[in-house]
């Protein structure tokens, strides 16, 4: 039987640090390079409302989702408290995602841009649908009204699998979004191929890949007391 890798460094602290760095990085990009964020637009520039999309999506589906996945290992206290933190972070992530989705849809409508024609958009919609189904199923089964003990035990492995799958999909969607935006801006001569902004976006994408790898490592690594990440969620 395969054994989880032995981790000799503070993986949970590093995950949190990189998650904060990714959130700060996308905020810095939106404000410093792209003119900030706004939920309303003027006639001169509609970019600020678009910038809401990548910021909220990354913070929700990557940073907060990663914290929620690891809550059973990182949050001290009872199993019920861990479950509550996990659920609260997931609900907050979903709220941010819905606002981010609305922002990009509004931006496309105002610019008369077609919807859902890129691979990034297909990945994003798939990710949000799976995330919503995962959240609803988890809430119904593990929180309220709650399934039977056997039902929770049967669903738990699938809940864990889809949680990891959705997180990986979120990383892939975020990286493809950065790539898509960078290519669009280079094609429109808004930035150069080796400009500071282009290199910053590439670096942020690499940071997300590293973050994703460490989150998965943290999931499979035995936590304090050598308990499984989600073991308590079925009880």
Secondary structure, 3 states (H helix, E strand, C coil): CCCCCCCCCCHHHHHHHHHHHHHHHHHHHHHHHCCCCCCCCCCCCCHHHHHHHHHHHHHHHHHHHHHHHCHHHHCCCCHHHHHHHHHHHHHHHHHHHHHHHHHHHHHHHHHCCCCCCCHHHHHHHHHHHHHHHHHHHHHHHHHCCCCCHHHHHHHHHHHHHHHHHHHHHHHHHHHHHHHHHHHHHHHCCCCCCCCHHHHHHHHHHHHHHHHHHHHHHHHHCCCHHHCCCCHHHHC
